[in-house]
Structures are given as structure tokens and as C-alpha cells.
């Protein structure tokens, strides 16, 4: 934009020319996938690191966050008994500091036998859900899970909505770039949550290429930070200039902002 046009725009408060870029990632308003609860998984180590991460969200303009600690049968055994008290600790610290964030918690369930038992109501704990009964789950990075169709059937018949974490990070779905696996999941009403880091190239070139192709094919319903530590912001911030980030924001398909201002869980 020329200097004259910019001065006219500033003087009149009118936007000429191309739409201005979003100032920051906070245009997404809500983040539904991150690991900022302290000491539960491979995310925030302690409360101090949790607070650094939360300040990062607030500085970027996010308003509403869900912590989603890993929940697995054999490694990170996180359920409501571990997650909800940790949420309370962080909420108290965030409130004492006056951070303008609504804080919630769910979990990122790994597809294993324990998850299947939870879905059947056979385990002695409740599932932690996202709004509108969306259920965040993840798969192995190495092997195509044989139980995927079984799990989807159980999720849907139990009345939940399947939300698959970072589908672009599962190489066995890449399938020479055809997107066939992703289209089949979308046809089964699985919402696909792409990581901002994948679009930014943090998870390698294949994940980035597939994430971009999913954007081009209008397959992305949620963008998540999947933030594990504060140092990851630098890569994500570069997306302000990224063509695919803007394309997905303008797709009309993203559900992130619908979850902003969700009332805090009791
Ligand atoms: Fe995650």
C-alpha cells in the first residue's frame, strides 16, 4: 500500500486495499488442544511454566482455552481425578494475575484398550469432553490403528462427536497426497483438528504438505496450538503471514471461534 493511501486510510479509519492481516493468532479466539496443565504429561513442567504459556495465549488475543493432557492406559494415566484439581490450581493463579482467559479442561485420549473401556462405561472414571460433546482423541504416529473403526462406532453410538487430533501427523494416512483417508474420516463425521505447528512446518515437510492440502480441500474444522512449551510460539507466530493460515480462516469451516466465551465448567 502506498504511503499516501496508508495516510488516507489512517485519517479516515477506512480499510482500503486488501484485508489487513490478523494481528495475531488470537483471531482464532479459542484453543481446544494444548498441554498447559502442570506436571501431568510432556507439556508444562510446573505451574510457573503453565503461567508463561497462558500469558502467551493472552498476549496473542486468545480468550478461551482447553487444556487437553494426554490420557493413556499405560503411560499418562490422566483422568478427572488428576486433571480437574490441576485446572483449579492454574485457574487460581491466572485469576490472581488477572489474565483475561476462560480456562477449561478436557483430555487428549490415545486410542488404546483403556479408551475403548472408557467409551463402554467399563472404566471407573468419566470422559472429559469438549463443548457440544466433542471428544478429542489421538492415534499412534507409527502404525495404522486396527481399532479405529471400532472406536469411531463406539464414540458415535455413545452420543459423542469424534474430534481427531493432528491427523496430518499420521504418516500412514498420507497416501501419496490423495487425502482419501481424510475424506473418508470426514464422511464419517470425524472433525479434523490440524495443528498450527504443522502448517508452520514444525512437524516436518510431509505434515506441512498434507496440512496445506487439507486446507485447500476444506477439510479442516479446528486449528489447535497443541502447545507443549512456551518456546513453540515463535514458529506459530510466523503463520500471520502464511497463505494457508489465511485461507483456512476465510474458509467458513473453522469452528474455533464458536467456542469462545464458553462459560467456565463448574
Ligand atoms: Fe496434544
Boltz pocket constraint, residues with backbone or C-beta under 6 A from the ligand:
constraints:
  - pocket:
      binder: B
      contacts: [[A, 33], [A, 34], [A, 35], [A, 68], [A, 108], [A, 165], [A, 226]]
      max_distance: 6.0
